[in-house]
Amino acid sequence: MPHEKLRIAVLKFMHETVTFLPNDTTLQDFLYPGSPSAGEDLLRTDAKGYMGGFVTVAREFDGVELVGLESPLMPRTGTGSGWITMEAFEHFAARMMAALRAQGPFDGVFMSLHGAMGVRGIPRPEAELARRVREVVGPGAKIAATFDPHGNEDEEFLRHADLAFCAKYYPHYDTYLQGERAARTLVRAIRGSYRPSTATRKLPIVSPTVVQWTGASPWMDLVQRALTWEAREPDTFVNLFFGFPWADVPDLGMTFEVITNGQPELARHIAEDMARSAWRHREALLRSTRVHTIAQGVALAKQDIEAGRTPVVLADHSDRSGYATWLLSEVMAQDLARTLIVSVADREAVAALKARNLQPGAPVDIEAGGLIDESAGQPVRIQGTLRGAGLCSDGMGNRSEWIGIAFGRGNVLVITSYLMQVMETSTLEDMGFALEDFDAFAIKSRVHFRRGFDDSGFAAAIYLVEPPDPFLGTVRLDGLDYRNVVLGDFYPYGNPAFEIR
């Protein structure tokens, strides 16, 4: 007997908000060719990620109709912008709810979210979206969502939604898998063979994202523990939210969510076990990754190059705006040669150079970067020749115009309109650069770069670097002006009590 036809609405609203940046994320930042998106265009976004996995598996079921409702894509600023304005959030939330009403009824809703969205005046925006969706679709419909592990989540989201699926790895290799899980389990929940029972456990631990690399213990061990629970208990899903410290929000910090099929006690037991394990290893969690000062990292890179240990990667994890010039300045100060610097963000500089309609080889003398806030440093003067220009993508869906300037002894600086977090060497090749022309690659990334520069076997040496001062983005979170939380309530900045239940 064929199944009754099911209608599932699909929504998307993702942003990793660095609330300490001075430039708000406005409505206009979300409005550009392709955004907002709806219908099949929306369903085709993120083909190798959460959305791609969800759509592929959902369409393997007979009688399932997916309806892509108008949704914003990532803002043109990527993750290099601060608080989302109330105007922007309300604009898209209202249009989503109106579309739910107009195109309904729906048996289920899939929401592609992030978890670290920060909206002025709305403490928990993802949970607020789920609340509004529930209000429209009613208690009978099932709601599922996918999340990034850098979300700041607590029990509020699952008060309104039924299911949540969070990527476990950093770099996020399993986003497509989590989309597949969301589709399969949502359809089962709608048809009655999966009865979600959930448990949430939040820990008073806050950590900089650069130490959260799951390729090393103990973060690797936490992921393995979650996978072991999922393997030994059928129909169980364990979400580990690392937390996102660059968002000054009330649900800051590490969280575990467990979803079972009608087994609430099992969900609570697993959540407690995961929390106990993380708490036991809290000191090691904060010490899992070595970070050098930028001067130390450049000096080590220079030694490696002189010894023939190339290519070398200098990964500046601290630059949240993209405008920071500290690494560029040090490359110049220590006279590093054959280095590709990707990138320094400076929208005005890119626009000024494009307006001159220069051809490759033309002389360039320009100041770039700096000044957007204290953590960006000062503008740096670059004198060289135009190497190239174009439009690039950083592998996270962020697109930006770029200008390449050759200078010094075989160096190239790429200036982009917005922050570009290079994840794959193919991004550089797509821009026209031959990798063999460079001994060192200076990039802006915390951990995602390991996808293409480390796990691929490309780099001979890797140095994570940051400026000496506790600017926005360094591992020294106590240098940030938190106003919505007390940092002393979190380990390692205080001595918080954590009750093992």
C-alpha positions in Angstrom: 0.0 0.0 0.0 1.6 3.3 -1.0 2.3 5.9 1.6 0.2 9.0 1.8 1.8 12.0 0.2 3.9 14.1 2.6 4.6 17.8 2.2 7.8 19.2 3.8 8.6 22.9 3.8 12.3 23.8 3.6 13.8 26.9 5.1 17.4 28.2 5.5 18.7 31.0 7.7 22.4 30.6 8.6 25.0 33.0 10.0 28.0 32.7 12.3 27.8 36.1 13.9 30.9 37.7 15.4 29.0 40.0 17.7 32.2 41.9 18.7 32.8 43.3 15.2 31.7 46.9 14.8 29.9 46.4 11.4 26.3 45.1 11.9 24.9 42.5 9.4 22.1 44.5 7.7 19.2 43.6 5.5 21.1 44.8 2.5 23.9 42.4 3.2 21.5 39.5 2.6 20.1 41.0 -0.6 22.2 40.2 -3.7 21.8 38.2 -7.0 20.7 34.7 -5.8 19.7 35.7 -2.3 17.0 35.3 -1.1 16.4 32.0 -2.7 13.3 29.8 -3.1 11.9 26.7 -4.8 14.4 24.5 -6.6 17.0 27.2 -6.4 17.0 26.9 -2.6 17.0 23.1 -2.7 20.1 23.2 -4.9 22.2 25.3 -2.5 24.9 23.7 -0.5 24.8 20.6 -2.7 27.7 18.9 -0.8 26.4 19.9 2.6 23.4 19.8 4.9 20.9 20.8 2.2 22.3 18.5 -0.4 22.1 15.5 2.0 18.6 16.4 3.1 17.2 16.8 -0.4 18.8 13.7 -1.9 17.5 11.4 0.8 14.1 13.0 1.2 13.5 12.5 -2.5 14.3 8.8 -2.2 11.0 8.3 -0.3 7.9 7.8 -2.4 5.3 10.5 -2.0 7.4 13.2 -0.5 7.1 16.8 -1.8 9.7 19.4 -0.9 8.7 23.0 -1.0 11.6 25.5 -0.8 10.3 28.7 0.9 12.0 32.0 0.3 15.1 32.1 2.5 18.2 34.3 2.7 21.6 32.8 1.9 24.8 33.8 3.8 25.2 37.5 3.7 27.7 39.0 1.3 30.0 39.8 4.2 30.3 36.0 5.1 31.3 35.6 8.7 33.1 39.0 8.7 30.3 41.0 10.2 28.6 41.6 13.6 25.1 41.5 15.0 22.3 40.9 12.6 19.9 43.8 12.8 16.4 43.3 14.1 15.2 44.7 10.7 17.0 41.9 8.8 15.8 39.1 11.0 12.2 40.2 11.2 12.1 40.8 7.4 13.0 37.3 6.5 11.3 35.6 9.5 8.0 37.3 8.5 8.3 36.3 4.9 9.1 32.7 5.9 6.0 32.5 8.2 3.8 34.1 5.5 5.0 31.5 3.0 4.3 28.7 5.5 0.8 29.9 5.9 0.2 30.6 2.2 1.6 27.3 0.8 0.6 25.0 3.7 -0.5 22.8 5.2 2.7 20.9 5.8 3.4 17.6 7.5 7.0 18.6 8.3 9.5 21.4 8.2 13.3 21.2 7.6 15.4 24.2 8.8 19.0 24.6 7.6 20.5 26.6 10.5 23.9 27.3 12.0 23.4 27.8 15.8 25.7 30.8 16.3 23.4 33.5 14.8 23.4 36.7 16.8 20.4 39.1 16.4 20.1 42.4 18.3 17.2 42.1 20.7 16.6 38.3 20.2 18.6 36.2 22.6 18.1 32.8 20.9 17.2 33.5 17.2 17.3 29.8 16.0 14.9 28.8 18.9 12.7 31.9 18.1 12.5 30.7 14.5 11.4 27.3 15.6 8.8 28.8 18.0 7.3 30.8 15.1 7.3 27.8 12.8 5.6 25.7 15.4 3.0 28.4 15.9 2.2 28.3 12.2 2.3 24.6 11.4 0.7 23.4 14.7 1.5 20.6 17.1 1.0 17.8 14.6 3.7 18.7 12.2 7.3 17.6 12.8 10.2 20.0 12.7 13.8 19.0 12.1 17.0 21.1 11.7 20.7 20.8 11.0 23.3 22.7 12.8 27.0 23.6 12.7 29.0 22.4 15.8 30.0 26.0 16.5 26.5 26.7 17.6 25.6 28.1 21.0 22.5 26.1 21.8 20.6 25.0 24.9 17.4 23.2 25.6 15.2 26.0 24.1 15.4 24.9 20.5 14.1 21.4 21.2 11.2 22.9 23.2 9.7 23.8 19.9 11.3 21.5 17.3 11.4 17.7 17.3 14.8 16.8 15.9 18.3 18.4 15.5 21.4 17.0 13.7 24.8 18.6 14.3 28.0 18.0 12.3 30.6 16.4 14.5 33.9 17.0 12.7 36.0 20.2 12.5 36.7 20.6 9.6 33.0 19.8 9.0 33.3 16.7 6.8 30.0 15.2 7.8 27.5 18.0 6.9 26.0 16.0 4.0 25.6 13.0 6.3 23.7 15.0 8.9 21.4 16.3 6.1 20.8 12.7 5.1 20.0 11.8 8.8 17.6 14.7 9.1 15.6 13.7 6.0 15.4 10.0 6.9 14.4 10.6 10.5 12.0 13.5 9.8 10.1 11.3 7.3 10.0 8.5 9.8 8.8 10.8 12.6 6.0 12.1 10.3 4.9 8.5 9.5 5.1 7.5 13.1 8.0 5.0 13.2 10.3 7.4 15.1 9.1 9.1 18.3 11.7 11.7 19.3 12.8 11.8 22.9 15.5 14.3 23.7 17.9 15.4 26.4 20.1 18.4 26.5 23.1 19.0 28.9 25.0 22.3 28.9 28.5 22.6 30.3 30.2 25.8 31.6 33.1 25.5 29.2 34.0 28.1 26.7 36.9 27.6 24.2 38.4 29.5 21.3 37.5 27.8 18.0 41.2 27.2 17.0 41.6 24.6 19.7 38.5 22.6 18.6 40.2 20.7 15.9 38.8 17.1 15.9 41.9 15.7 14.3 43.6 15.7 17.8 42.7 14.4 21.2 40.7 15.1 23.3 38.3 16.6 20.8 38.8 13.5 18.6 37.9 11.4 21.6 34.7 13.2 22.3 33.6 12.7 18.7 34.5 9.0 18.9 32.6 8.6 22.2 29.5 10.1 20.5 29.9 7.8 17.5 30.2 4.8 19.8 26.9 5.6 21.5 25.3 6.0 18.1 26.7 2.7 17.0 25.7 0.7 20.0 22.2 2.2 20.5 20.1 2.1 17.3 18.1 5.2 16.4 20.2 7.4 18.7 21.8 10.7 17.6 24.4 12.5 19.7 25.1 16.2 19.0 28.2 17.9 20.3 28.1 21.7 20.1 31.6 23.0 20.7 30.3 26.5 21.2 31.2 29.8 19.5 33.0 32.2 21.8 32.8 35.2 19.4 29.1 35.6 20.0 28.1 37.4 23.2 24.9 35.5 23.7 23.2 33.9 26.8 23.5 30.3 25.5 27.3 30.6 25.1 29.3 27.4 25.6 29.5 23.7 25.1 26.3 21.6 24.8 25.3 18.0 24.3 22.0 17.0 22.7 20.8 13.4 22.5 17.8 12.2 20.5 16.4 8.7 20.9 13.4 6.8 19.5 11.0 6.9 22.4 13.7 6.3 25.1 13.9 9.4 27.3 16.0 7.7 30.0 18.5 6.5 27.5 18.7 10.0 26.1 19.4 11.5 29.6 22.0 8.8 30.4 24.0 9.4 27.2 23.8 13.2 27.7 25.2 12.8 31.2 27.9 10.5 30.1 29.1 12.8 27.3 29.0 15.8 29.7 31.0 13.9 32.4 33.6 12.9 29.8 34.0 16.5 28.6 34.2 17.9 32.1 36.9 15.4 33.1 39.0 16.5 30.1 38.3 20.2 30.3 41.9 21.2 30.9 43.2 19.1 27.9 40.4 20.5 25.7 41.9 24.0 26.1 45.5 22.8 25.5 45.1 20.6 22.5 46.5 23.1 19.9 49.7 25.1 19.9 49.5 28.7 18.8 52.6 30.8 18.0 52.9 34.6 17.9 52.9 35.8 14.3 56.6 36.8 14.6 57.5 33.3 15.9 55.5 31.6 13.2 57.1 33.6 10.4 60.6 32.9 11.8 59.9 29.2 11.9 58.5 29.3 8.4 61.7 31.0 7.2 63.8 28.3 8.9 61.8 25.6 7.2 62.1 27.2 3.8 65.9 27.6 4.1 66.1 23.9 5.1 64.0 22.9 2.1 61.0 21.8 4.1 58.2 23.3 1.9 55.5 24.2 1.4 54.8 25.9 4.7 51.4 27.1 5.9 51.0 30.1 8.2 47.4 30.1 9.4 46.2 33.3 11.1 43.3 32.0 13.2 42.7 35.4 15.0 41.4 37.6 12.2 37.6 37.7 12.4 37.1 40.7 10.1 39.5 39.7 7.4 41.0 43.3 7.5 44.0 42.4 9.8 47.4 43.2 8.5 49.6 41.7 11.3 50.7 38.6 9.3 51.3 40.6 6.1 53.4 43.1 8.0 55.5 40.4 9.6 56.0 38.6 6.3 57.4 41.9 4.9 59.4 42.7 8.1 61.2 39.3 8.0 61.6 39.5 4.2 59.9 36.2 3.5 60.1 35.3 -0.2 57.8 33.3 -2.5 54.8 33.7 -0.2 51.2 33.8 -1.2 49.1 35.9 1.2 45.3 35.1 0.9 43.9 37.5 1.9 43.6 40.9 3.4 40.0 42.2 3.2 39.5 45.8 2.0 36.4 46.5 -0.1 37.5 50.1 -0.8 40.9 49.1 -2.1 39.5 46.4 -4.4 36.9 48.9 -5.8 39.6 51.5 -6.3 41.9 49.2 -8.2 39.0 47.8 -10.3 37.9 51.3 -11.2 41.3 52.0 -12.8 40.8 49.0 -15.2 44.5 48.0 -14.9 46.0 45.2 -16.9 48.3 42.5 -15.5 51.8 43.8 -15.1 50.6 47.4 -14.4 52.3 49.1 -11.5 50.3 49.3 -8.2 50.9 51.4 -5.2 48.2 51.1 -2.6 47.4 50.9 1.1 45.3 47.9 2.2 43.6 46.5 5.2 43.6 47.7 8.8 41.6 50.3 10.7 38.2 48.5 10.8 38.8 48.0 14.5 41.8 47.8 16.8 42.4 44.1 16.1 42.9 44.8 12.4 46.1 46.8 12.8 47.2 49.6 10.5 46.9 49.7 6.7 50.0 48.4 4.9 51.4 50.0 1.8 52.1 47.6 -1.1 54.1 48.6 -4.1 54.2 46.1 -6.9 52.5 45.0 -10.1 49.0 43.7 -10.8 49.0 39.9 -10.9 45.4 39.2 -11.6 41.8 39.9 -10.6 38.5 38.1 -10.5 35.7 36.6 -8.4 36.6 33.8 -5.9 34.8 31.5 -3.5 36.2 30.3 -0.2 34.5 26.9 0.0 32.0 28.1 2.6 29.6 29.7 0.1 31.2 33.1 0.5 32.1 34.9 -2.8 34.3 37.9 -3.1 36.0 40.1 -5.7 39.8 39.9 -5.5 42.9 41.7 -6.7 46.3 40.1 -6.7 49.5 42.2 -6.4 53.0 40.8 -6.9 55.6 42.4 -4.7 59.0 41.7 -3.1 60.9 38.5 -3.9 58.2 36.4 -5.5 55.4 37.3 -3.1 51.7 37.9 -4.0 49.1 39.6 -1.8 45.5 38.9 -2.6 43.1 41.7 -1.5 39.5 40.7 -1.2 36.3 42.6 -0.7 35.3 40.4 2.3 36.9 37.9 4.6 38.0 34.7 2.7 38.8 31.6 4.7 40.7 29.4 2.3 39.9 25.8 2.8 41.3 24.1 -0.3 44.4 24.5 -2.5 42.0 24.4 -5.4 40.7 27.8 -4.5 44.1 29.2 -5.1 44.5 27.3 -8.4 41.1 28.6 -9.5 42.4 32.1 -9.0 45.2 31.3 -11.5 48.1 30.7 -9.0 50.5 27.8 -9.6 51.1 26.2 -6.2 54.7 25.3 -7.1 55.5 29.1 -7.4 55.3 29.5 -3.7 57.2 28.1 -0.6 54.8 29.6 2.0 51.0 30.2 2.1 49.8 32.8 4.6 46.0 32.3 5.0 43.2 33.4 7.4 41.6 30.3 8.9 41.2 28.6 12.3 40.8 24.9 11.4 38.9 24.6 8.1 42.2 25.0 6.2 43.3 21.6 7.3 40.8 20.1 4.8 43.0 21.1 1.9 46.4 21.9 3.4 46.8 19.2 6.1 44.5 16.2 5.8 45.4 16.2 2.0 49.1 15.8 2.8 50.0 19.1 1.1 51.9 21.0 3.7 55.3 20.0 5.0 54.9 22.3 8.1 51.9 24.2 9.6 52.1 27.0 12.1 49.0 28.5 13.7 49.7 32.2 14.6 48.1 35.2 16.3 49.1 38.7 17.3 50.7 39.2 20.7 47.9 41.4 22.0 44.5 39.9 23.1 42.6 41.3 20.1 39.4 40.0 18.8 39.9 36.4 17.7 42.9 35.3 19.7 42.8 32.5 22.2 42.7 35.0 25.1 38.9 35.4 25.3 39.2 37.4 28.5 40.3 40.3 26.3 36.7 40.5 24.8 34.0 42.8 26.1 31.3 40.3 27.0 28.1 42.0 28.2 25.4 39.3 28.0 27.4 36.7 29.9 29.9 36.7 32.8 33.1 35.0 31.5 34.0 34.0 35.1 31.0 31.7 35.0 32.9 29.5 32.5 36.0 27.4 32.7 38.8 28.3 32.3 38.0 31.9 33.3 36.5 31.0 36.6 35.9 28.0 38.8 32.3 27.1 37.9 30.5 24.3 39.7 29.2 21.5 37.5 26.8 19.0 39.0 27.1 15.4 37.8 23.6 14.1 37.9 
